[in-house]
Amino acid sequence: MVMMDKISFGEGLKRGLKRHCPHCDSPTLFEGYLKVRPRCPVCMADNGQHRVDDIASYFTVLLVGHLLVAPSLAIPWFWSLPLWASLGILLSAMTLATLAALPFIKGGVIGALAAVADKKTA
């Protein structure tokens, strides 16, 4: 197995947010849209060991809710639209923002978990 340097929390988070391997910074963290590659083909890091489960979805909903829902409630012209138009705009924007942000946030969580796992083994 290849010897890897310990990564800091910030570095792991930054690499994960780029959807890169937290250990070697190669763009090989995901096989597809959200499927994590079990082992990095470059550094052989075990990225599949990190259980993200629902925390990435939680952070994504939290982020999208604060960035889209709260401002839409504060904009007066949005209230004057018919309900079908405002819901159509808001739901479409929320769906697109959620689908766009989820892989990056999941990568960030994996990077943070990799950094924490490195600290525990030190």
C-alpha positions in Angstrom: 0.0 0.0 0.0 1.2 3.5 -0.8 2.2 5.6 2.2 0.1 8.7 2.4 0.7 12.0 4.2 -1.8 13.1 6.8 -4.3 15.6 5.6 -5.7 18.6 7.5 -9.4 19.0 8.0 -9.5 22.1 5.7 -7.4 20.4 3.0 -9.6 17.3 3.0 -12.8 19.5 2.9 -11.4 21.6 0.0 -10.4 18.5 -2.0 -13.7 16.8 -1.4 -15.7 19.9 -2.4 -13.8 19.7 -5.7 -15.0 16.0 -6.0 -11.3 15.0 -5.8 -9.7 12.2 -3.7 -9.0 13.7 -0.2 -5.6 12.1 -0.1 -4.0 12.7 -3.5 -6.2 15.4 -5.0 -6.8 13.4 -8.2 -10.3 13.8 -9.7 -11.2 10.2 -9.0 -13.5 10.3 -5.9 -16.8 9.4 -7.8 -17.5 6.8 -10.4 -20.8 8.5 -11.4 -23.1 11.2 -10.2 -23.1 10.1 -6.5 -21.4 6.7 -6.4 -18.1 6.9 -4.5 -15.2 4.9 -5.9 -14.3 2.4 -3.2 -10.5 2.8 -3.8 -8.7 5.7 -5.5 -7.0 4.3 -8.5 -4.1 6.7 -8.1 -3.2 6.4 -4.4 -5.3 3.4 -3.4 -6.9 5.3 -0.5 -10.0 3.5 0.9 -12.6 6.2 0.2 -15.4 3.7 0.4 -15.0 3.4 4.2 -16.5 6.8 4.9 -20.3 6.5 5.6 -21.9 9.7 4.4 -25.5 8.4 4.6 -27.9 11.3 5.0 -25.6 14.1 6.2 -24.8 15.3 2.7 -28.5 15.5 1.9 -29.1 17.4 5.1 -26.4 20.0 4.4 -27.7 20.3 0.8 -31.3 21.0 1.9 -30.0 23.4 4.6 -27.9 25.3 2.0 -30.6 25.4 -0.7 -33.2 26.4 1.7 -31.2 29.3 2.9 -30.2 30.4 -0.5 -33.5 30.0 -2.3 -36.5 29.7 0.0 -35.6 32.5 2.4 -34.9 35.1 -0.3 -38.0 34.2 -2.2 -40.1 34.8 0.9 -38.5 38.2 1.3 -39.0 39.5 -2.3 -42.3 41.3 -2.6 -42.7 40.9 -6.4 -42.6 37.2 -5.9 -45.7 37.3 -3.8 -47.7 39.1 -6.5 -47.2 36.2 -9.0 -49.9 33.7 -9.3 -49.4 30.7 -7.0 -48.8 28.3 -9.9 -46.1 30.6 -11.3 -44.3 31.2 -8.1 -44.3 27.5 -7.2 -43.2 26.5 -10.6 -40.2 28.9 -10.5 -39.3 28.0 -6.9 -39.6 24.3 -7.2 -37.6 24.2 -10.5 -34.9 26.4 -9.0 -34.8 24.3 -5.8 -34.6 21.0 -7.8 -31.8 22.3 -10.0 -29.8 23.8 -7.1 -30.2 20.6 -5.1 -29.1 18.3 -7.9 -26.1 20.6 -8.7 -24.9 21.0 -5.1 -25.4 17.4 -3.8 -22.3 15.8 -5.4 -20.0 18.6 -4.2 -21.3 18.6 -0.7 -21.1 14.8 -0.5 -17.5 15.1 -1.6 -16.8 17.7 1.0 -18.3 15.4 3.7 -16.1 12.5 2.5 -13.0 14.8 2.5 -13.8 16.0 6.1 -14.4 12.4 7.3 -11.1 11.3 5.7 -9.2 14.1 7.5 -10.9 13.2 10.8 -10.0 9.5 10.2 -6.4 10.5 9.6 -6.3 12.4 12.9 -7.6 9.3 14.8 -4.9 7.1 13.3 -2.1 9.6 14.1 
